[in-house]
Amino acid sequence: MKTNLNQGNLQERSFAYKLLSNLTFWVLIAIIAGIVLGSYAPATAVKMEVIGKTFIEIIKLFIAPIIFLTIILGISGMGDLKKVGRIGAKSLLYFEVVSTFSLAIGILMAVLIKPGNIDKSNLQIQNPSKYTGAGAKDFNWLEFFIHNFTLQVLLAAIVLGIILNYSKHRLSVVQYLEKASHWVFTGLKYVMYLAPLGAFGGMAYTIGKFGLHTLIPLAKLMGSVYLTMGIFIFLVLGGIMKYYKMSIWGFLKYIKAELLLVLGTSSSESALPSIMQKLEKMGCSKSVVGLVVPTGYSFNLDGTSIYLSMSIIFLAQLYNVHLTPFEMISIIGILMVTSKGAAGVTGSGFIVLASTLTAIHKIPVEGLAFLLGVDKFMSEARAITNIIGNGVAAIVIAKSEKEFNPPVAIQNIEKNVFGAKQTEELALD
């Protein structure tokens, strides 16, 4: 009897220790604390913005060296440069196909649900002149490349990786780069302990600044966006994963810490280094992860694409503007180009929306004012969908290139071992 009690106490202590030492648990607690503070002490909560921003800025310091080192080591270790080109071309084709699906689904769901059929009189209208006035910037490809530092690092790393492949000093240089990579990821490991603070600061600021009451008038739009993104994740991305004998649910469990971090900070960049590391741990080759994920952050924005297409249809419904099937197809075509700038331009979403509405010449650009009040609350859904989409893309490309080699702990990944004890242990390493 006494032995059983002792075993029970040990199990309870073991559970408590695992819970209290789990980063995901503390990020979740931080998000809840941020919501509570934002709701009951908004003035104080708004001041927490600096905590969330500081954490994201620290994480951003790791993005460039991780992308740079991962790609160079991946290309130099791959040997076959034709394979590098094939992976790049295959990635861009995959991004374009899936992004087109996300745009089409966004328009289809907005047409079916009709989130814009609401009473405008109770809407909180803010000034959209920053995005629509004379001082607003139009989307252009030159600015996209100039201001997209991630893409610049990606291109530089590819060039240097190719040069290193032909160098007679390749092995000695690779040794130094591997040491540098080890130290960078070690530093990231310790910085991630600050993730709960970042999530708390981001969530507290959002609730304190905009307030939960701002959600009520546009709740139908928000609900439609979240529902559509859920359908896209589980049907489209889930279907792609199933084709490769993998589970979308298992993948989401595996990256739950990253998803909570993105939820708290409203930034997919905050989880970029961590998601790259986890994709490598689960079996994707370094070269595939290095090429696909950073490129995806510029060209594979599934969540953003859904939001943009639904927002345009929402505004058309709000102003009782009838769009023909041909005009809807035209919107998809325009967004296929303009949405690519959503990761490289300040004020991304609204600038892209403004430039798209201007190109359509049928929906009032001033309608953006209706979206300003709730945009921040939908940014979490966009960022989460974006990071899931890029993770799935890396797995798909790795599988198709036979560059997916799961470690012994998850060798039976095709049999849905994701989420099992082995994977949890792997994720917490």
N, C-alpha and C positions, 0 to 999 in steps of 0.2 A: 504493500500500500504506500509506504513511504517512498519507495523507489519510483513508483508511478507518479507521485506528487513532484518529486525532484525532476523527473523527466519532463513533466508538464511545465514546471517553472523554467527549465532550460529552453524549452521550445518557445515559451512566451518571450523570454529574454532575447532569444535568437531572432524572433519575428520583429520585436521592437527595435533591435539593433539594425536589422536590414532596412526597416522602414525609415528610421532616423538617419541612416547613412546613405539613403537613396536620394540622389539629386532631383529626380523627377518629383518626389514627394514635396521637397522644399520649394520647387518652382511653383507647384500647384498651390501650396499654402501662401506663397508670395502674391500670386494672382488674386486669390480670394481677399487677402489683406489689402491689396491695392483697390479692389472694387469697394470694399467697406470704407476705406479712407476717402475715396473719391465721392462716395455717396453722402457721407456724414460730415466731412470736413473738406469741401472742395478747394477752398483757398490754400490750405496746407498741401493738399494732394497735387495741385498744379505746380507747386515748388519742387515736387519729386521728379519733374521732367529731367532735371540735370543728371539724376542717378541713371535713368534709363538711357539717356543719350551718351553718357560717359561709357557705360558698359558696351554699347554698340560701337562706339569709336575705338575702344580697346580691341574688340573683336576684329574690326576692320583692319587693324594693324597686322593681323595674322593672315588675312585673306590673300594678299599679294605674294608673300613668301611661300605660302602653302601651295597656291596654284603654280607658281614659278618652279618650285622644287619638284612637285609631283609630276608636272608635265615633262620637265627635262629628264628626270630619272626614268619616267615611263617610256619616252621615245628612245633614249639611249639604250634602254634595256630591251626594247622591242626588236631592234635590228632592221626589220623590214620596213622601209620608209613608205612603200606602197600601201602597207597596212594602215599606217598613220593617215594617209590620204583617204583611204577607203572608210575608215572609222569617222573621219571628219565629214565626208560627203553623206554617209549613211545617217549621221546624227542630224545634219541640217534637213535632210529629207524627212526624217522621223518628226522633227520639230514642226515642220511646215504642215504635215498631214494632221498631226494631233492638235496643233493650234487651230487649224481650220475646223476640225470637229468641235472644239471648245467654243469657237465663235458661232458656229451654226446651232449648237445646243443652246447657247445663251439666247439667241434670237428666237428659236422655236419655243423655249420655255416662257419667254416674255410675252410672246404672242398668245400662248395658251392661258397663262395665269393672269395677264393684263394688270401688272402692278401699278400702271399709271392711271388706271380708272379710279381715282380718289378725289376727294374734295380738296382743292388747292387753298381754300381760305384759311385753314389752320396750319399751313406749312410755315416753318421758320426759314425765312429767306435771308441769305447773306450776300455780300457783294462779290460777284465773280469777276470784277474788272481786272484783277491780277492775271487772269487766264484768258480773258476775252478782249480787254482794252488795247489801246495803242502800244502799251509797254509789254504786252504778252509776246512770247516767242512762239514761232511756228516750228513744227517738227522739220528737221532736215538731217540727212544722213551724215553730213560732215560733223555737225555738233554731236550727233550720237556717238561717233567714233572718238572725237576729241575728249568728250567728258566721260566716256565709259572706260574707267581705269582698269577694270577687270578684263575687258576685252583687249586692251593694250598689253597687259601683262601676259595674257594668253598667247597673243601673236608673237611677242618677243620670246617667250619660252619655247614655242614651237620652232622658231628660227634657230635659236641657240641649241636646242635639242638635236636638230638635224645636223648643224655644224659639228657638235660634239660627237655625233655618230661617226663622222669621218676623221676625227682627230686621233692621232697616235697616242695621245695622253688621256684617252677616254677613261680608262680604268682608274687612274690616280685621281682624276677630277671627280669621278662618280663617288669615290670613297669619301672625299670631303663633302660632297653634296648630301650623301646619306647621313653623315654626322650632323650636318646643319639641319636636315629634315627631322632627325631625332630630337634635337634641342627645341626646334620650333613646336613640334607636337607636344613635347613635355611642358613647354611654357603654356600652350593652349589648355592642357589638362588642368593646370592650376588656375588659370583665368576663368575656366568654366565653373569653378566653385562660386564665382560671383554671380552666376546666372540668376539665382533667386532675387538678388538686388536689382538686376536689370529688368526682370519681369515685373517686380513690384513698382519700380519707378515708371515704367511705360504704361502699365494698367492704371495706376493711381492718377497719372496726368490725364489720360484719355477720359476717364469717368469724371474727374474733377473739372476738366475744361469744358466738356460738351454736355455732361449730365445724361443720365438714363432717360430723362423726360423727352429728350430730342428724338428718341427712337420711335415714339408713339405715332406721329403723323405719317412716317414713312416705313412703318413696320412691315407693310405688305411687300415693299421693294426689298427690304432687308431679308425677310423670310424667303422671298423668291430667289434671291442671290445665293443664300446659304443652301437652300434646297437643291438648286441647280448644280452648285459645286459638289454637293454630296452625291448627286446622281452621276456626275462626270467622274468622280473619284471611284465610286464603287461599280459602275457599269462599264464605263469606257476604259479607265486605267485598270480596274479589276478584271475586265475581260482580256486585256492585253497580258496581264500577269498570269491569268489562268491558262492562256495559250502557251505560255512558257512554263506551265506546271508549277506555278507559285501562287501564294495567297496574298491578296492586298491587305486583308486583316492582319496577317502575320507580319507584313512589312510595316504597317502602321504601329503595331505593338513594339516592334524593334526600334522604331525611331520616335517613340512617344515623348522622350525627353526633349528632342529637338522640336517637336510639334508644340509642346507646351511653352518652350522658350519663344518660338515665333508668335504664339498667341499672346504672350505677355508683352513682347517688345514691338509687335506689329511689323517686324522686319525679317524677311527671309535671309538676309545677309548675316544676321546674328548666329544662324545655325549652319552657314555654309561650310566652314572648316570642319565642324563636327560631323556633318552628314557625309562629307567626303571620306573622313576617317572610318566611319561606320560601314560605308559601302565597300571599302577595301577589306575591312574585317570580315564581312559576310561573303567575300569571294570575288568581287569585281576587281579586275587587274588595275594597277596603278595608272597605266597609260589611258585606259578607257575612262576611268573616273576623272583623271586630270583633263581630258579633252572634252568629255560630254557635259559634266556638271557646270564648269565655269561658262561654257558656251551657252548652255541652257538658261543661265541666269540673264542672258541678253536676248535669246531668241526663242525660248520655250516657256512663255509666261501664260500657262493655261488659265490660272485663276484670274489674272488681269484681263485676258481675252474675254472670258465669260462676263466679267463685270462691265467692260466697255460695251460689248454688244447689247447686254441687257439694259444698260443705262440709256443708250440711244433709243431703243424701242420704248422704254419707260417715258422718256421726254416726248417722243412722238405721240404716245397715248395721252400724256398730260395736256398737250396742246391740241389734241384731236386732229393730228396730222395723219392722213391715211398714206401708208406706204405700200406700193405694189410689190409683188414677188420679185420683180426685176430690181427694184430699188433696194430690197433687202439683200439680194445677192450682191449688189453693188457695195452695200455697207460692209459685207464680209470681205470683199475684195480690197476696199480701202483700209479696213482695219488690219488686214494681213500685212500691210506695209507700215501703217502708223503705229500699230501696237508694238512693233519691234523697238520703238524708241522709248517705251515705258520704263526701261531700266536705266536709261542714260540721260534723261532730261529732268532737271529740277521741277517739281510740281507735276511729275510724270503723268498721272492719270488724267488730270484736268486739262493739261496742255494737249495730250493726245485726243481727248474728247472734243476739245475746242477746234482743233485742226480738222478732225473728221466731220464735225457738224458744219464747219465752214465749207468743206468740200461737197457736202450733200446739198446745201443751199435750200433746205426745206424746213428744218427744225430750228427754232430760235436758239442761238448760242447762249443767250441770257438764262436759259433754263438750267444751266449748271448751278445757278444759285440755290436751286432746290436740293441739290445733292451735297452741298458743302457741309450741312449739319450732320449728315450720317456717314460721310465718306470714311471717316476715321474708324467707325465701328465695322465697316466692311473690309478695311485693309487687312485685318487679321485673316479673314476667309481667303482673300486673294493670296496673301503670303503663304499660308498653309497649303493651299492648292498648288501654288508654284513649286514649293519645295518637294511635295509628294510627286508631282509630275516629273521633276528633274531626277529624282531618285529612281523612279520607274524607268525613265529613259536610259539611265546608266546601266540598269540591270538588263534591259532589252538589248542594248548594243553589245554588252559584254556576253550575253547568252548567244546572240547571233554570230558573234566573232569567235565563239568558243574560248572566251577570255574570262569565264566565270568558273572559279575553282574554290568552292566553299571549304573551310577548314574542317578538321575531323569532328569538331563539336557540332557542326550542322551539316554533315554529309548528306543526311536524308532530307534536305530542304524541300525537294520536290514532293515529299510526302507530308508536307505541312508541319514540319518540326518547328517553324517559327512560333515564337511565343512560349515554347516549352522551356524547361529549366535550363537546358544547355544554352539556348539562345540568350536567356536572361543573364547567365553568367558571362557569356561572351560580350554582351552589351555593357556590362559593368566593369569590364577589365580596364 
